[in-house]
């Protein structure tokens, strides 16, 4: 058994989970599928075993050694046992998925994947797939599902899958190790400009929760209409910027107008990868890019979106491994002891790729996603003992961008605010979301 280091992206999450004090909210995702029609269970078991054999990251096991976390990869099996669990209906299946999503996966013993076959009837099944964020991102989600269904289609026809070779996670870890831990001068220059003393100005409750007290998480959501979403997409195309840049600009402008700020800081989580060719599960490259914008008086939203896009590109370039905010702060000249999160007003997470649909290579089965993404349930709990380093994180507005939550056709964009009830007033969050949607609905007027 060879012990290997954790990837940069894995480290903080693994330490948080294995510490045992943090809520599992947002740390697991559901890739569960409803399969209606004549299902070949043996082909599905072989297909899941095949995917696990291709991707070391799904077989990772965490081990503590001399006070640090390392990992090894368990041996793969050709067949993954999917003995059916009989349930009465889809509501019972969704309840079981929610239970698995809310629980901590045991990264030390069983690894980052939980898989079960839920049987609702002879021709109606749910493949429960819950995966830790340590082993996936939204690009990897699509990779896993496409490979799983492609392999199933092959085995169901009596043939073997012939997918191109996947990059091993061991190779990915080796490339990180080779990069070292020192940031270069260009990276330090950018981050030196960004983290000069911006502090949160979002109104908070008096007497915020301490880092070791239980805290109640809240979720509020506002969806745009399909027409507004089309207008935002057209606006992005006409402005020659990404949709993410436009949505970030809308939210930065909402922060400025709602709270009277000119100097605004936001973490934006990149949902994808440095390269679409990085076709391996476990090599999540989602990273938090801290951008800082001084919003000009009288400037147009198109100009702001272009500035945001430029900042995002600079942040992405300056955040290439071995970047972490901790390393940047350690290498920059001493300042007042503020963590990077304490400089931000807003966390923006791009989850637009999460969808209810899936490409289906198996015509005899009707296939759809069930409860995709992380669990979104108002009133979740951050348990006592969540890390002190995350105290700043829970004191700002956290907004997830989703396209799978509104019942309206056309995949309208939803703004999902996640916040801690002890630190931010619900009325403040509701007013902010209303401001965001008002700007989105009148995007061409700004």
VODO-670836 format. One record per residue: x negated, y negated, z of N, C-alpha, C, O in turn; residue in three letters. Coordinates in steps of 0.05 Angstrom, whole numbers, plus 5000, padded with zeros to 4 digits. Example, Ala and Ser with C-alpha at 12.3 -4.5 7.8 and 13.67 -1.06 7.14 Angstrom:
<pts>
473651145156475450905156473650665156471550665169ALA;474350455142472750215143474249995157473249775161SER;
</pts>
This chain:
<pts>
498350245000500050005000498249755000496649725018UNK;498649584980497149344978498749104987500949054978UNK;497648955007498948715017498148475000495748434995UNK;500148314992499648084975500747834989502547865006UNK;499747604982500847354994503747304983504447404962UNK;505247144997507747044987507246824967505146694968UNK;509046794948508846564930509446304945510546314967UNK;508646084933509045824946512045784952512745684973UNK;513745854933516645814936517746004957519645934971UNK;516646244959517646434978517046365007518646415025UNK;514746235012513746205039515646085059516346205079UNK;516645845053518445705072520945855077521945875099UNK;522145975055524646115058524346375074525946435091UNK;522146515069521646765084521246705113522346845130UNK;519646505119519146435147521746365161522246435184UNK;523546215147526046125158527846375163529046385185UNK;528046555144529746785147528746975169530247065187UNK;526147035169524947225187524847115216524547265235UNK;524946845219525046735245527646805259527746805284UNK;529746875244532146975255534046765267536146835278UNK;533346505265535046305277536646145258538345995267UNK;536246175232537646005213540046145201540046395198UNK;542045995194544346105181543546205153541646105141UNK;544946415144544346525117545746365096545446425072UNK;547146145103548545985083546645885062544545765069UNK;547245935037545645835015543145985009541745934989UNK;542446185026539946335022540346585005538446704995UNK;542846665002543546894985545446804963546846614966UNK;545346944940547146894918548547144910547447364913UNK;550947114899552447344889552247354859552847164845UNK;551347584849551447634820553447864815553348004794UNK;555347894833557248114832558948104806559647894796UNK;559648344796561148374771563648544775563548744789UNK;565848454763568248624762568248774736568048644715UNK;568449034737568249204713570949354710571449544725UNK;572549284690575049414686575049574660574449474639UNK;575749824663575650014641574250264649573750314673UNK;573650444630572350694636569350664643567650624625UNK;568750664669566050614678564550884681565551074692UNK;562050884670560251114673558451054697556450914694UNK;559051174720557551114744554651194742552851044750UNK;554051424730551251514728549651324711547251274716UNK;550851214689549451024672548850774688546750654684UNK;550750684704550350444720548150484741546450304745UNK;548150714753546050774773543250784760541350684771UNK;543050894736540550904722539750624713537350554713UNK;541650464704541050194695539950014717538049874714UNK;541150044741540249884764537449974772535749814779UNK;536950244772534350344778532250254757529950194765UNK;533050234732531350144711530449854715528149784712UNK;532449684723531849394727529949364751528149204750UNK;530549514773528749494796525949594789523949484800UNK;525749794772523149884764521549684748519149664750UNK;523049514732521749314716520749074732518748944725UNK;522149014754521648764768520748814797522448884814UNK;518248774803517148814829518548644850518848724873UNK;519248394842520448214861522948314875523548244897UNK;524448494861526848604873526148834892527848914908UNK;523648924892522849134910520849034932519549194945UNK;520748774935518848664954519748724983522148724989UNK;517748765000518248795029516248615043513848605037UNK;517248465062515648275077514448415101515748575115UNK;511948355107510548465130508948255144507648085132UNK;509148245171507548055187504848165192504548395200UNK;502748005188500048085193498447845204498147645190UNK;497447875229495847665241497247385240495947185234UNK;499847395246501247145248502247025221503446815221UNK;501647155199502547065173504347275160504347505167UNK;505847185140507547365125506247445099505347275084UNK;506047705094505047815069507247985057509348015070UNK;506848095033508848265021507548505007505248484998UNK;509148715003508348934986510749014970513048924976UNK;510449174950512649254932513149554936511449724932UNK;515649614944516449894948516450044922516749924900UNK;516150304924516250474899519050454887521050424901UNK;519150484861521750474847522850754843521250954842UNK;525450774842526751024837528251004810529150784803UNK;528451224796529751214769532751164772534051054754UNK;533851244795536751214799537251074825536051144846UNK;539050874825539850734849542550834858544450814843UNK;542750954881545151084890547450874894547150684909UNK;549650924880551950744881554450904888556450904873UNK;554251054910556651204919558951014924558650814939UNK;561251054911563350854912564450804940564750994956UNK;565050554946566450474970569350404962569650214947UNK;571250544972574050504963575350274978575250265003UNK;576450084963577849854974580549834961581049934939UNK;582449684974585149674964585549484940587049544922UNK;584149254941584649054920582248864918580348884932UNK;582548674898580348484893579848304917577648214922UNK;582048244932581648074955579848204976578248074989UNK;580148464979578448614998575548614988573748605004UNK;575248634961572548634950571248364954568848344961UNK;572748144950571647874954570947834983568947704989UNK;572547945002571947915030569348065037567747965053UNK;568848295024566348445029563948295018561848285030UNK;564348174994562148014982561547775000559147715005UNK;563547645011563147415028561647505054559947355064UNK;562347735064560947835088558047885082556347815099UNK;557448005059554648055052553147795046550747775053UNK;554447605034553147345029552447195054550347075056UNK;554147225074553747075099551747215117550647085136UNK;551147465112549247615129546347575119545847515095UNK;544447605137541647585129540747845117541148065129UNK;539547845093538348085082535748135098534347955104UNK;535348395103532948475118530548495099530148705087UNK;529048275096526848275077524548455085522848525069UNK;524448535111522248695120522848995115520949155111UNK;525349075116526049365114527349435087526449625074UNK;529349295080530949375056530549195032531349265010UNK;529248955036528548795013530748595006532648555020UNK;530348454983532048224976534548284961535948104953UNK;535248544957537548614941539448794958538548984970UNK;542048724957544148904968545948964945547048794932UNK;546349224939548049314917549949534927549149724940UNK;552549504920554549704926556549714903556949524889UNK;557749944900559849984880562549994894562950194909UNK;564249804891566749794904568949884884569249774863UNK;570350094892572350214874575150124882576150194904UNK;576549974864579249884869581250084858583450114869UNK;580550214835582150424823580250574805577850514803UNK;581350774791579650934773578450774750576350834740UNK;579850554743578950394720578350104729578449924712UNK;577850054754577349784764575349794786575849904808UNK;572949694781570749694800569449424803569749254785UNK;568249374825566549134830563749224837563449364857UNK;561849144821559049194829558148964846557648744836UNK;557949004872557048804890554048774888552548964893UNK;553148534880550248474878549748214894550648004885UNK;548448234916547648004932544647994934543348194942UNK;543447774926540547754924539547504940540847294939UNK;537347544953536047314967534847124947533847204926UNK;534946864955533646654938530646694936529346574919UNK;529546864953526646914951526047074925523647094917UNK;528047194913527547364890529047274865529047424845UNK;530147034865531646954841531946654840531746514860UNK;532546554816533546284812535646304790536146524781UNK;536846084781539046114763538246214735539946334721UNK;535746174727534846304702534546604706535146764689UNK;533446674729533046964735535647104738535847344732UNK;537746964748540447084751541347194724542247424721UNK;541147024703541947104676540247334666541247514653UNK;537647324672535847544664536747804676536848004661UNK;537247814702538048064715540548174703540748414696UNK;542648004700545148104690544948204661546148404654UNK;543548054644543248134616541748394614542448574598UNK;539648434629538048684628539648914640539649134629UNK;541148864661542749074673544849174654545249414651UNK;546348994642548449074624547449194598548649384587UNK;545149094588543849214564542949494570543349674554UNK;541749544594540849814601543249994605543150234597UNK;545449894617547850054620548950144593549650374589UNK;549049954575550150014548548550244535549650414523UNK;545850224538544150434526544650704540545050904526UNK;544550714566544950974580547751084575548051324572UNK;549850914573552551004568552751134541554451314536UNK;551051044522551051164495549251404492549151534471UNK;547851464514546051694514543251634504541751824498UNK;542551384503539851304494538451164517539551124538UNK;535851094512534250954533533950664526533850594502UNK;533850494545533550204540530750154527528850294533UNK;530649954510528049874498527649574500527349434480UNK;527649474525527249194529524249124528522549294535UNK;523548884520520648804520519548804548520948774568UNK;516948844550515648864576516048604592516048384581UNK;516448644618516848414636514148344649512548514656UNK;513748084653511347994669511648104697513848084709UNK;509548214708509648314736509448084755508147884750UNK;510748114778510547914799507647904810506847694819UNK;506248124810503448124818501847934801500147794812UNK;502347934775500947744757501547454764499847284764UNK;504147404770504947134778503547044803502646814805UNK;503447224823502047154848499147104844497946924856UNK;497947264826495047224820494546944808492546814814UNK;496446854790496046594777496246374798494946164796UNK;498046414818498246214839495746204856494645984862UNK;494646434863492246444879489946314865488346174877UNK;489746364839487646244823487845934822485745804820UNK;490245834825490645544824489545404849489045164849UNK;489145554871488045444895490145284911492545314905UNK;489245124930491144974947490744674947492144534960UNK;488744584931488144294931489644164908489544264885UNK;490943944914492243784893490243614878488243524889UNK;490743574852488843414837489443114840491543044852UNK;487742944829488042654833490642544821491842364832UNK;491442654798493942564786496342624803498142454807UNK;496442864815498642924833498642744857500742644865UNK;496342704869496142534893496942244887498142114904UNK;496242154863496941874856499941844855501041654866UNK;501242034842504242014840505442024867507141854874UNK;504742224884506042254909505342034929506841974947UNK;502941914926502241684942504141454936504841304955UNK;504941424911506841214904509641264914511141084922UNK;510441524915513241584921513841574951515941494959UNK;511941664968512641704996511741475014511141515038UNK;511641235003510941005020513240905036514440695029UNK;513941035057515640925077518640895073519940755089UNK;519841005052522740985050524041155071523141385076UNK;526041055085527341195106530341215101531441045087UNK;531741415113534541445108536141205118535541095139UNK;538241135103539940915112542841005111544740845113UNK;543341275107546041375107547141355136545841445155UNK;549441235140550541205167550841485180551941665169UNK;549841505205549941755220551541725245551941505255UNK;552441945256553741945282551641875303549241925300UNK;552541755325550741705347550041965360551642145362UNK;547541985369546642225383546642475366548242655371UNK;545042485344544942715327544142975341542942965362UNK;544943195329544243455341541243495343539743395326UNK;540443635363537643705366537043945349538844095341UNK;534443985344533644205326534244475337534244675321UNK;534744505363535144775374537944815384538545005399UNK;539744645376542544665384544244775361543544715338UNK;546344925366548145005344549244765329549844565342UNK;549544795304550644575288552744675268552444905258UNK;554844525263556944605246556644485218556644235215UNK;556344645198556044555171558744505159560644655164UNK;558944295142561444235129561044225098558744175089UNK;563144275083563044265054565444115044567744185051UNK;565043905029567143765015566543754985564243734978UNK;568543784969568143804940570043624925572443604932UNK;569043484904570743334886569943414857567543424851UNK;571943464841571443544814572243324794574243184799UNK;570743294773571543114752573543264734574043504738UNK;574743124716576443254696574743354673572443284670UNK;575843534656574443634633573743394614571643394602UNK;575643204612575142974594572842804605571142714589UNK;572642774631570342624642567742764638565742644632UNK;567843034641565443194636564443164607562043134602UNK;566343174588565643134560564442854556562442824541UNK;565642654569564542384566561742364577560042224566UNK;561142494600558542494611556542634592554242534589UNK;557342854580555642994561555042814537552742804527UNK;557142684526556742514503554942274511553242194495UNK;555342164535553741944544550742024545549041874538UNK;550242264555547542364557546342394529544042324525UNK;547842514511546842544484546242284470544242254457UNK;548142094473547741834460545441674473544141514459UNK;544941724499542741584513540141724509538041634518UNK;540241964497537842134492536442214518534042194520UNK;538142294537537042394563538542654569540542724557UNK;537642794590538943044598541442984614541742764626UNK;543243174615545643144632544843114661546142964676UNK;542843264670541843244697540942954704541442864726UNK;539542824685538642554689541042364693540942184710UNK;543142404677545542234679546942274706547642084719UNK;547242534714548642594739547042484763548242384782UNK;544442514761542742404783542942094784543141984805UNK;543041964760543341674759546041594771546141394786UNK;548141744765550841684776550741694806551841514820UNK;549441894817549341924847547541714860548141614881UNK;545341654847543541444858545041174858544841024877UNK;546441124837548040874836550140874857550740664869UNK;551441104862553441124883552241064910553540934927UNK;549941174916548541124941548040824944548440714965UNK;547040704923546340414923548840244929548740074946UNK;551040304915553440144918554940204944555940024957UNK;554940454952556440524976555040435002556340355021UNK;552340435002550940375026549240125024547640065042UNK;549439975002548039724999545039754997543539585008UNK;544039964984541140014982540039944955541439974935UNK;537639854953536239804928534040014923533540094901UNK;532740094945530540294943531640564952532140604976UNK;532040744933533340994939531541224933530141234912UNK;531441414952529841664948531741904947533741914961UNK;531042084929532742334927530942574921529042554905UNK;531542794934530343044926532143164904534543174907UNK;531043244882532543384861531343664858528943684853UNK;532943864861531944144859532144224830534344244818UNK;529844294818529744384791530744674791529644844804UNK;532844724775534144984776532745194759533345434760UNK;530945104742529745294723526845354728525945354751UNK;525345394707522645484709520845314693521645164676UNK;518245334700516245184684516245274655515545124637UNK;517045524651517145634623519445834622519646004639UNK;521045814601523146014597521946294591523446494592UNK;519446304584518146554578517346704604516446934602UNK;517646574627516946714652519246904659520846844676UNK;519247134646521447314648520847524669520347764663UNK;520847444694520547624716522347544739522447304745UNK;523547734752525047674776523147664800521247814801UNK;523747484818521947454841520247214839519247104859UNK;519847114814518046884810519746624808519546474789UNK;521346584828522946334829521146094829519346074846UNK;521645914811520045664810521645424816520845194810UNK;524045464829525645234837524045064857523045174877UNK;523744804853522244644871523744374875525144284858UNK;523244264898524444004904522643784894520343754903UNK;523743614876522243394865523243134879525643064876UNK;521543004894522342754907521942524887519642474879UNK;524142394881523842154863524741914878526541924896UNK;523541684872524241434885524841224864523241184846UNK;527141094867528040904847528740644860530140634880UNK;527640424849528440154857530540074836529840024813UNK;533040054844535240014825535439714818535839544836UNK;535039644793535039364785537939254785539839404778UNK;538139004792540838874790541538824761539938714746UNK;543938904753544838844726543939044705544639014682UNK;542339244713541439444693543739634686545539674702UNK;543639744662545639924653545140204664542940274672UNK;547240374664546940644673545140804653543740984662UNK;545340734628543540874608540640814614538940994613UNK;539940564621537240504629536440654654534140754656UNK;538240664673537540804698537141094692535341214703UNK;538841214676538541504669535841554655534641764660UNK;535041374638532441414624530141394645528241544643UNK;530441204664528341184685528341434702526141524710UNK;530741534708530841784724529542014709527942164721UNK;530042034683528842254668525842224668524442424670UNK;524841984664521941944665520742024692518642154693UNK;522141944714521242024740521342324744519442434756UNK;523442454734523542744737521342884722520143084732UNK;520642784699518442904683515742864698514243044701UNK;515342614708512942564724512842734749510742844756UNK;515042764762515142924786514643214780513243354795UNK;515743314758515343594751512343644745511243844753UNK;511143464729508243494723506643484749504743634752UNK;507343294766505843254791506443474812505143484833UNK;508443644807509143844826508344124817509044324830UNK;506744134796505744404788504044524810502644384825UNK;504244784813502744924834499844854832498744834810UNK;498544804855499244884882500744684898500544674922UNK;502344504885503744294900505744394920507244574915UNK;505644284944507844274963507644004977505543874977UNK;509943914987509943655000508043655024506743445030UNK;507843885038506043895061503143855053501643725067UNK;502443975030499643945021499143655012496943555017UNK;501143535000500843254991500443075016498542915016UNK;502043115036501842945060499142995074498042805085UNK;498243245074495643305087493343185073491343115086UNK;493443145046491243035031491342735027489342615019UNK;493642615032493842325029492942185054492942305076UNK;492241925052491441785076493641785097496041795091UNK;492841785123494841805145496841575143496141345138UNK;499441645149501541455150503141515175502541705190UNK;505241355181506941445203507941725199508541795176UNK;508241885220508742175216511642235207513242325223UNK;512142185182514742245170514442485152512642495135UNK;516142685155516242905135517442805110518842595109UNK;516942945088517942855062520942825062522042645050UNK;522343015076525243005076526342765090528442665083UNK;524742655109525742425124525642165107526741965115UNK;524442175083524441945066526741945046527141745032UNK;528242165045530342185025533042105036533642145059UNK;534742005018537541945024539342165014541542195024UNK;538342324995540142504980538542744971536242724962UNK;539742984973538743224961540643304938543043334943UNK;539643334914541243404891540343674881538043704873UNK;542143874881541444144872542944204846545444194845UNK;541444254826542544324799543344614799541644794796UNK;545944664801547044934799549044954776550945114777UNK;548544804755550344784733550445044716552345094701UNK;548345204719548245444702549945674714550345874700UNK;550845644738552645844750555245844735556545634734UNK;556146074725558546094710560146334719559146514732UNK;562746334711564346574716564146784694564947014699UNK;563146704671562946884649560347024647558446954662UNK;560147224630557647374626557647484597559747564587UNK;555347484585555147614558555647914561554248044577UNK;557448024546558248304550557448474526558648444504UNK;555448654529554648834508556149094509555549284494UNK;558149124526559649374531562549334523564149264541UNK;563349374498566049304490568249454504570549354506UNK;567649694514569749854528570349754556572249844568UNK;568749564566569149454593569849164591568649014576UNK;571749074608572248784612570548704636570848814658UNK;568648514632566748444653566948154659567047984641UNK;567048084685567047804694565647784720565447974735UNK;564547544726563247494751565247474774567547384769UNK;564447554798566147534821564647364842562447434850UNK;565847144851564646964871561746904864559946964880UNK;561246784841558446734833557146524851558546344862UNK;554546544853552946344868553046394898553746604907UNK;552146184913552146214942554946184953556846094939UNK;555346264978557946244991558545944997556945815010UNK;560845854988561745574993564145585011566445615001UNK;563745565037565845595056565645375077563745365092UNK;567645205078567544985097567545085125568945285132UNK;565944955142565845035170563845255176564245405195UNK;561645275160559645485166557945395189557945155197UNK;556345575200554745515224551845525219550845725208UNK;550345315227547445335230547045415259547845275278UNK;545845655263545745755290543545625306541745485295UNK;543645655333541545545350538845655342538545895337UNK;536945475340534245565333533345505305531145575297UNK;535045365289534145295263531645115265531544945284UNK;529745135247527145015250527244715253528844575240UNK;525544605271525444325276524744175251525543945247UNK;523144305233522244165209524644105190524343945172UNK;526844245195529244195178531144005190533343965180UNK;530443875212532243685225532843455207535143355206UNK;530943365191531343145173533243225150534843065140UNK;532943475141534543575119537543555125539043475107UNK;538343625149541143625155542243345161544643315164UNK;540543145162541442875167541842715142542442475144UNK;541742835118542242695093544442825078545343045086UNK;545342705057547442825040546143025021544242965007UNK;547343255020546343465002548643524982550843584990UNK;548043494956550143524936549343744916547243724903UNK;551043944913550644144893552344074868554643994871UNK;551244114845552644064820553544344809551844514803UNK;556144374806557144634797559144594773560244374770UNK;559444804757561344794735563345024735564745074716UNK;563445164757565145404759567245394780568545594786UNK;567645164793569445144816572245034809574145114823UNK;572444864789575044744782576744944767575745084749UNK;579344954773581145134758581845034730582945174714UNK;581144774725581744654699580044784677577644814682UNK;581144844654579444954632577344744623577644504627UNK;575144844611573144664601570744634619568944464614UNK;570644774642568344774660567744484670565444404666UNK;569644344682569044084693566844094714566544294728UNK;565343874717563243864737564443804764566143634767UNK;563443944784564243904812561843804828559643894824UNK;562343604845560243504863560943624891562943554903UNK;559243794901559743934926557843824947555443864946UNK;558943684967557343564988557143755011559143855022UNK;554643815020554143985043552843805064550743675059UNK;553943805088552843625109553343745136554943935139UNK;552043635156552343725184554243535199553843295200UNK;556343655210558543495222557543325245558643105250UNK;555443415259554443255282552843015273552242835290UNK;552042995248550242775240551542575221550742345220UNK;553442665205554742485185557742505188558842725189UNK;559042275188562042265189563242375164562242325142UNK;565342535167566842635143567842405126567742435101UNK;568742195138569741965122567641845105568141755083UNK;565141845115562841735099562441905074562041805052UNK;562542175078562142355055564342335035563942325011UNK;566842315045569142295027568942035010569442034986UNK;568241815023567941565009565741574988566041464966UNK;563541714995561341734976562141894951561641824929UNK;563542124956564442294933566442144916566342164891UNK;568141984928570041824913568541624895569241574872UNK;566441504907564841314891563441454868563341344846UNK;562341684873561041844852562941894829562341844805UNK;565341994835567242064814568241814800568741824776UNK;568541594814569441344802567441244781568141154759UNK;564841264788562741184769562741384745562441294722UNK;562941644751562941844729565241794710564941824686UNK;567541724720569941684703569741434686571041404666UNK;567941244694567640994679564740964670563640744670UNK;563541184662560641194657559840994636557640884639UNK;561440944616560540754595560740464603559840294588UNK;562040414626562340134635560040034651559739794656UNK;558240214660556040124677553440084660551340014671UNK;
</pts>
